[in-house]
């Protein structure tokens, strides 16, 4: 029987992150990162299980070459840190989970051996001594939470020198004792600054050389950060906005600059992209941009949250639109602006009722 590869990417700092941050957003962040790691699988590894903060992959009766193994490790570190950088740069949420997500780190453990399998409710999963060893290697004496660790067994299989060095990898030797058995390994601390991080869309930070065409203010009996969550979490939107058939969005994603959602109203699809602009210090902002709503060509609506006290804030709505044709301009002048005002005031009234019912 040929040897198999065991491969475990593990998010470092997961327990502290979950316990000390807002639960829903921390779960979304971890879910996104696990999906990023899954998509960075370049070696056709099979997923055995999602283990909370880790993914347990294996490749049965096949071990990639040294080059492919190191490329797979680099691919996952690159994808992981590229996503963290995007979360940091495009963040609009001030909560502790979103603010501290860039502090998360990644460790990868790779091992090899002959696999056995067990079947649980029709699912065939790797089982045996090598599986246990691979998971125990996650608890080691490496003085870092950001590294790649390869068991000596696997290193020998792929002929990887314990002194291998490159721009990304600088391996060292180590060993730990598990159940009176010493397991040797090599490991390399990974420096994210050496990775070629992927480009991502920058926030849609807009500037206007004119005042908003419509401005509406309302006081809410809730902290500014909490009201921001009610507005930016699209799962709440139907509770305070009438006329929505449905909302289409990524349910496991924290809303950020560049996020997209589709609002279906009376069968019509309105495509929105999250936008932002400068606000005075101490205020929070969330904006949406669309080219969909008739009778205008471009439409921005910004929610600006300004704290009044620990348990109250002022929400100011600013609307900007562009109507290019004379007919559209006439429509907006005659009754379009009044309709926009009526709809916004109705939505803010619904938001106030929703907030009060949840406080």
BELDA-V998020 format. One line per field, one symbol per residue. psi: psi as a letter, one per 30 degrees, with the letter a starting at -180 (. if undefined). A space follows every 10 residues. Layout:
# BELDA-V998020
psi: ???
This chain:
# BELDA-V998020
psi: klllkkjjkk jkgeeeeefg lkeeeeeeee eeeeeeeefg jfghkkjekk idglkjlljk hkklleeeee eeeeeeeeee feeeeeeeeg kfkgleeeef effllkkkkk llakklllkj hfkkkklaee eeeeefffja gkilgilkkk leeeeeeghj kfgkkaeeki klklllkjhg kkkllllkkk jfffkikkll klkijlkkgl lkfkkkkkkk hlkeeeeeee efjfffefff klgkelkklj fgkkklkfkk lkjjjhfkjj jkkklllkll kfllkklkkl geklglekkk kkjkjjkeaf gllkkkkkkk lkjeleeeee eeeefeeeee eeeeeeeeee eeeeeeff.
